[in-house]
């Protein structure tokens, strides 16, 4: 690009575009990642330094007009394209506002145009100022849009709201975990009520023969409507740790006689659930990870009985560690885990045997050796 009379930045940009679609993109991402923050900082520093305030002050009316015109025209064009592609009004408007700013590539184009004489220095400074100011105004426009647009509401098409449910078991959350957890109950013909607050998931579940009601398990009125007080057990199968704890607290306080079976996000979440007093909790990946490890051992040639014994030992260690953590905090019982950090081994045996430096030392050595042996 430089030989042809254009800028090296243009060549670097085109090279990046081409390589980003090649088989080397993952290696390039890994190589560039350590420097990305520094390079972004330098880029925006350079952008700020390219803003000529004197030129902006002398032509502020022109700059204000063209910033407004540029952002409005671009936003309208983006909105029209988004609507033509069947996007909703809200989504199209969000795209229009987010993308109304000028792009960084404009700086490269303006520099190249100035270098070849298409633009003079003052025009370059004005155009650069327009792009920079549009970038500055975009976050403010996004904040303003959030205040102007009404809160997004979900359309409850073909979805029933939880009301007057009487199932023996209430399942809160019907994602991957809840779907599998409900199968043993359904195969045993247990009367199960299911609620979830993801409308798309509810509609998808209906296609596979599941009746899921819309409801937020963190709301007490929804729990009453879903029959939590009449249920024998409540299964908390949502995936967020704070939501799990919130629902468990609410049920334990309002329906103390109901059994609570909770999906746990991690070890810290498990400890909190035990303190709340749930009947049963299970870390979402614990059992599957143990089975995964056991199958790996068998694949490596370990006897299946020995692999099963190792898994039993891990379960026992995990239970003991959990008891210690309940009493002493999350870092208690770390010695029950097997880490992979190298442990210092024995010293290298010397090539020649040791020799006493004096007769006095020689007379003491046999006595010390016999004491060590004892």
C-alpha positions as CSV (number, residue, x, y, z in Angstrom):
1,X,0.0,0.0,0.0
2,X,2.9,2.4,0.8
3,X,4.6,1.6,-2.5
4,X,1.3,2.4,-4.4
5,X,1.1,5.8,-2.7
6,X,-1.4,4.9,0.1
7,X,-0.8,4.6,3.8
8,X,0.7,1.7,5.7
9,X,-2.3,1.8,8.1
10,X,-4.5,1.0,5.1
11,X,-2.4,-2.0,4.2
12,X,-2.4,-3.2,7.9
13,X,-6.2,-2.8,7.9
14,X,-6.7,-4.9,4.7
15,X,-4.2,-7.5,5.9
16,X,-6.2,-7.8,9.1
17,X,-9.5,-8.2,7.3
18,X,-8.0,-10.9,5.1
19,X,-6.3,-12.8,7.9
20,X,-9.3,-12.6,10.1
21,X,-11.1,-15.0,7.7
22,X,-8.2,-17.4,7.4
23,X,-7.2,-20.5,9.3
24,X,-4.6,-18.5,11.2
25,X,-7.2,-16.2,13.0
26,X,-7.1,-18.1,16.3
27,X,-3.3,-18.0,16.4
28,X,-3.4,-14.3,15.6
29,X,-5.9,-13.6,18.3
30,X,-3.7,-15.4,20.8
31,X,-0.6,-13.5,19.7
32,X,-2.3,-10.1,19.8
33,X,-4.3,-10.5,23.0
34,X,-1.5,-9.5,25.4
35,X,-1.1,-6.2,23.5
36,X,-4.7,-5.4,22.7
37,X,-5.3,-3.2,25.7
38,X,-2.1,-1.2,25.1
39,X,-2.8,-0.8,21.4
40,X,-6.4,0.3,22.0
41,X,-5.2,2.9,24.6
42,X,-2.6,4.2,22.1
43,X,-5.2,4.3,19.4
44,X,-7.6,6.4,21.4
45,X,-4.8,8.6,22.6
46,X,-3.9,9.3,19.0
47,X,-7.6,10.0,18.2
48,X,-7.7,12.5,21.0
49,X,-4.5,14.2,19.9
50,X,-5.8,14.5,16.4
51,X,-8.7,16.7,17.6
52,X,-7.7,20.2,16.7
53,X,-9.6,22.3,19.1
54,X,-8.6,25.6,17.5
55,X,-10.2,24.5,14.2
56,X,-13.3,23.2,16.0
57,X,-13.7,26.6,17.8
58,X,-13.3,28.5,14.6
59,X,-15.8,26.3,12.7
60,X,-18.1,25.2,15.6
61,X,-21.3,25.9,13.7
62,X,-20.3,23.8,10.8
63,X,-19.1,21.0,13.1
64,X,-22.3,20.9,15.1
65,X,-24.4,20.9,12.0
66,X,-22.5,18.1,10.3
67,X,-22.3,16.0,13.5
68,X,-26.1,16.2,13.8
69,X,-26.7,15.6,10.1
70,X,-24.3,12.7,9.9
71,X,-25.7,10.9,13.0
72,X,-29.3,11.4,12.0
73,X,-28.9,10.3,8.4
74,X,-26.9,7.3,9.3
75,X,-29.3,6.3,12.1
76,X,-32.3,6.6,9.7
77,X,-30.5,4.5,7.1
78,X,-29.7,1.8,9.6
79,X,-33.2,1.8,11.0
80,X,-34.7,1.4,7.5
81,X,-32.4,-1.5,6.7
82,X,-33.1,-3.2,10.0
83,X,-36.9,-2.9,9.4
84,X,-36.5,-4.3,5.9
85,X,-34.7,-7.3,7.5
86,X,-37.8,-7.9,9.7
87,X,-36.3,-6.5,13.0
88,X,-38.8,-5.1,15.5
89,X,-39.2,-1.3,16.0
90,X,-37.3,-1.4,19.3
91,X,-34.4,-3.5,18.0
92,X,-34.1,-1.4,14.9
93,X,-34.1,1.8,16.9
94,X,-31.4,0.4,19.3
95,X,-29.2,-0.6,16.3
96,X,-29.7,2.8,14.7
97,X,-28.6,4.7,17.9
98,X,-25.7,2.4,18.7
99,X,-24.3,2.5,15.1
100,X,-25.0,6.2,14.4
101,X,-21.4,7.1,15.3
102,X,-18.5,7.4,12.8
103,X,-16.1,4.5,12.4
104,X,-12.5,4.4,13.2
105,X,-11.6,3.6,9.7
106,X,-12.5,7.2,8.8
107,X,-9.3,8.4,10.4
108,X,-7.3,6.2,8.1
109,X,-9.3,7.4,5.0
110,X,-8.9,11.1,6.0
111,X,-5.1,10.7,6.6
112,X,-4.7,8.9,3.3
113,X,-6.8,11.6,1.5
114,X,-4.7,14.3,3.1
115,X,-1.5,12.6,2.1
116,X,-2.4,12.4,-1.6
117,X,-3.8,16.0,-1.6
118,X,-7.5,15.3,-1.8
119,X,-8.1,17.1,1.5
120,X,-6.3,20.0,3.0
121,X,-5.2,20.2,6.7
122,X,-8.2,22.2,7.8
123,X,-10.8,20.0,6.1
124,X,-9.1,16.9,7.6
125,X,-9.3,18.5,11.1
126,X,-13.0,19.3,10.7
127,X,-13.9,15.9,9.4
128,X,-11.9,14.2,12.1
129,X,-13.6,16.4,14.8
130,X,-17.0,15.3,13.4
131,X,-16.2,11.6,13.8
132,X,-14.7,12.1,17.3
133,X,-17.7,14.1,18.6
134,X,-20.1,11.5,17.1
135,X,-18.2,8.8,19.1
136,X,-18.5,10.8,22.3
137,X,-22.2,11.5,21.8
138,X,-23.1,7.8,21.1
139,X,-22.9,6.6,24.8
140,X,-25.0,9.6,25.8
141,X,-27.6,8.8,23.1
142,X,-27.8,5.2,24.4
143,X,-28.4,6.4,27.9
144,X,-31.1,8.7,26.7
145,X,-32.7,6.0,24.7
146,X,-33.1,3.8,27.8
147,X,-35.0,6.6,29.5
148,X,-37.2,7.5,26.6
149,X,-38.2,4.0,25.4
150,X,-40.7,2.2,27.6
151,X,-39.6,-0.9,29.5
152,X,-39.6,-3.9,27.3
153,X,-42.4,-6.3,28.1
154,X,-42.6,-10.0,27.0
155,X,-45.5,-11.0,24.8
156,X,-47.3,-13.9,26.5
157,X,-48.5,-15.4,23.3
158,X,-49.6,-19.1,23.7
159,X,-48.3,-19.0,27.3
160,X,-50.4,-19.5,30.5
161,X,-49.5,-17.7,33.7
162,X,-49.2,-19.7,36.8
163,X,-52.5,-19.6,38.7
164,X,-54.1,-22.1,41.1
165,X,-51.6,-24.9,40.4
166,X,-52.0,-28.0,42.6
167,X,-49.1,-30.2,41.7
168,X,-47.6,-32.5,44.4
169,X,-44.2,-31.2,43.3
170,X,-43.4,-27.7,42.0
171,X,-40.4,-27.4,39.6
172,X,-39.0,-23.8,39.4
173,X,-36.9,-23.5,36.2
174,X,-37.2,-25.8,33.3
175,X,-33.8,-25.6,31.6
176,X,-31.5,-28.5,31.0
177,X,-31.3,-29.4,34.7
178,X,-35.0,-29.1,35.4
179,X,-35.9,-31.1,32.3
180,X,-33.8,-34.1,33.4
181,X,-34.8,-33.8,37.1
182,X,-38.5,-34.0,36.2
183,X,-38.2,-37.2,34.2
184,X,-38.1,-39.7,37.2
185,X,-41.1,-37.9,38.7
186,X,-43.1,-37.9,35.5
187,X,-42.3,-41.6,34.8
188,X,-43.6,-42.4,38.3
189,X,-46.8,-40.5,37.5
190,X,-46.1,-37.8,40.2
191,X,-48.3,-34.7,39.7
192,X,-45.7,-32.1,38.7
193,X,-46.3,-28.3,38.2
194,X,-43.6,-26.5,36.3
195,X,-42.9,-22.7,36.1
196,X,-40.3,-20.7,34.3
197,X,-39.9,-17.0,33.2
198,X,-38.3,-17.7,29.8
199,X,-41.1,-17.4,27.3
200,X,-39.1,-18.9,24.4
201,X,-38.2,-21.9,26.5
202,X,-41.9,-22.4,27.5
203,X,-43.0,-22.3,23.9
204,X,-40.2,-24.7,22.9
205,X,-41.1,-27.1,25.7
206,X,-44.7,-27.2,24.6
207,X,-43.5,-28.7,21.3
208,X,-42.1,-31.7,23.2
209,X,-45.2,-32.3,25.3
210,X,-44.4,-30.3,28.4
211,X,-46.9,-27.9,30.0
212,X,-44.8,-25.1,31.6
213,X,-46.5,-22.0,33.2
214,X,-45.0,-18.5,33.1
215,X,-43.9,-17.4,36.5
216,X,-41.0,-15.8,38.4
217,X,-40.0,-18.0,41.4
218,X,-38.4,-15.0,43.2
219,X,-41.9,-13.4,43.7
220,X,-44.0,-14.6,46.7
221,X,-47.3,-14.0,44.9
222,X,-46.2,-16.3,42.1
223,X,-45.1,-19.0,44.5
224,X,-48.6,-18.9,46.1
225,X,-50.3,-19.0,42.7
226,X,-48.0,-21.9,41.6
227,X,-49.1,-23.9,44.6
228,X,-45.9,-23.9,46.6
229,X,-47.8,-23.9,49.9
230,X,-49.8,-27.0,48.8
231,X,-46.9,-28.9,47.3
232,X,-45.0,-31.6,49.1
233,X,-41.7,-30.6,47.6
234,X,-40.3,-27.8,45.6
235,X,-37.4,-28.3,43.1
236,X,-35.3,-25.2,42.5
237,X,-33.6,-25.8,39.1
238,X,-32.7,-22.3,38.1
239,X,-29.1,-21.6,37.1
240,X,-28.1,-18.3,38.8
241,X,-26.6,-18.6,42.3
242,X,-28.2,-15.5,43.7
243,X,-31.6,-16.5,42.3
244,X,-31.3,-20.0,43.9
245,X,-30.6,-18.5,47.3
246,X,-33.4,-15.9,47.0
247,X,-36.0,-18.6,46.1
248,X,-34.8,-20.9,48.9
249,X,-34.9,-18.1,51.5
250,X,-38.4,-17.2,50.4
251,X,-39.8,-20.7,50.5
252,X,-38.2,-21.6,53.8
253,X,-39.6,-18.4,55.4
254,X,-43.1,-18.6,53.9
255,X,-43.6,-22.4,53.6
256,X,-41.4,-24.0,56.3
257,X,-43.0,-27.5,56.0
258,X,-42.3,-27.8,52.2
259,X,-39.3,-29.9,51.3
260,X,-36.7,-28.0,49.2
261,X,-34.5,-29.7,46.7
262,X,-32.1,-27.2,45.2
263,X,-29.7,-27.1,42.3
264,X,-26.5,-25.6,43.5
265,X,-24.2,-23.4,41.3
266,X,-20.9,-24.0,43.1
267,X,-19.4,-25.0,46.5
268,X,-20.1,-21.6,48.1
269,X,-23.7,-21.7,46.9
270,X,-23.9,-25.2,48.5
271,X,-22.7,-24.0,51.9
272,X,-25.3,-21.2,51.8
273,X,-28.1,-23.6,50.9
274,X,-27.2,-26.0,53.8
275,X,-27.2,-23.0,56.2
276,X,-30.7,-22.1,54.9
277,X,-31.8,-25.6,55.7
278,X,-32.8,-27.2,52.4
279,X,-33.5,-30.9,52.5
280,X,-31.1,-31.6,49.6
281,X,-28.7,-29.7,47.3
282,X,-26.6,-30.9,44.4
283,X,-23.9,-29.0,42.6
284,X,-24.9,-28.9,39.0
285,X,-21.7,-30.4,37.6
286,X,-20.5,-32.6,40.5
287,X,-22.0,-36.0,39.6
288,X,-21.5,-35.6,35.8
289,X,-17.9,-34.6,36.4
290,X,-17.3,-37.7,38.6
291,X,-18.7,-40.0,36.0
292,X,-16.6,-38.2,33.3
293,X,-13.5,-38.8,35.3
294,X,-14.3,-42.4,36.1
295,X,-14.9,-43.2,32.4
296,X,-11.6,-41.5,31.6
297,X,-9.7,-43.7,34.1
298,X,-11.3,-46.8,32.6
299,X,-10.3,-45.6,29.2
300,X,-6.7,-45.2,30.4
301,X,-6.6,-48.9,31.4
302,X,-7.6,-48.7,35.1
303,X,-9.7,-51.6,36.4
304,X,-13.4,-50.6,36.6
305,X,-13.5,-51.7,40.3
306,X,-10.5,-49.6,41.1
307,X,-11.9,-46.6,39.2
308,X,-15.2,-46.9,41.2
309,X,-13.3,-47.1,44.4
310,X,-11.4,-43.9,43.5
311,X,-14.7,-42.1,42.9
312,X,-16.1,-43.3,46.2
313,X,-13.0,-41.9,47.9
314,X,-13.5,-38.6,46.2
315,X,-17.1,-38.5,47.4
316,X,-16.0,-39.2,50.9
317,X,-13.3,-36.6,50.8
318,X,-15.7,-34.1,49.4
319,X,-18.3,-34.7,52.2
320,X,-15.6,-34.3,54.8
321,X,-14.3,-31.1,53.2
322,X,-17.8,-29.7,53.1
323,X,-18.3,-30.4,56.8
324,X,-15.0,-28.6,57.6
325,X,-16.0,-25.7,55.4
326,X,-19.4,-25.3,57.1
327,X,-17.5,-24.8,60.4
328,X,-14.3,-23.1,59.2
329,X,-15.0,-21.3,56.0
330,X,-14.5,-21.9,52.3
331,X,-10.7,-22.5,52.6
332,X,-11.0,-25.2,55.3
333,X,-10.2,-28.8,54.3
334,X,-8.0,-28.0,51.3
335,X,-5.6,-30.8,52.3
336,X,-8.4,-33.3,51.3
337,X,-8.0,-32.3,47.7
338,X,-5.4,-33.7,45.4
339,X,-3.6,-30.9,43.5
340,X,-1.2,-31.1,40.5
341,X,1.5,-28.7,41.8
342,X,4.9,-30.5,42.0
343,X,5.9,-31.6,45.4
344,X,9.6,-31.3,46.3
345,X,11.3,-34.7,45.9
346,X,14.2,-36.2,47.7
347,X,17.7,-34.7,47.4
348,X,19.9,-36.1,44.7
349,X,22.2,-38.8,46.1
350,X,25.9,-37.6,46.1
351,X,28.2,-39.4,43.8
352,X,30.8,-39.9,46.5
353,X,30.2,-40.9,50.2
354,X,30.7,-38.2,52.8
355,X,34.0,-38.1,54.7
356,X,34.5,-36.5,58.2
357,X,36.8,-33.5,58.3
358,X,38.4,-34.5,61.6
359,X,38.8,-37.4,63.9
360,X,36.4,-35.8,66.4
361,X,33.6,-35.7,63.7
362,X,34.3,-39.3,62.8
363,X,33.8,-40.4,66.3
364,X,30.4,-38.6,66.6
365,X,28.9,-39.8,63.2
366,X,28.3,-43.5,64.2
367,X,26.4,-42.3,67.3
368,X,24.2,-39.9,65.3
369,X,23.5,-42.6,62.7
370,X,22.4,-45.1,65.3
371,X,20.1,-42.6,67.0
372,X,18.5,-41.8,63.6
373,X,17.9,-45.5,63.0
374,X,16.2,-45.9,66.4
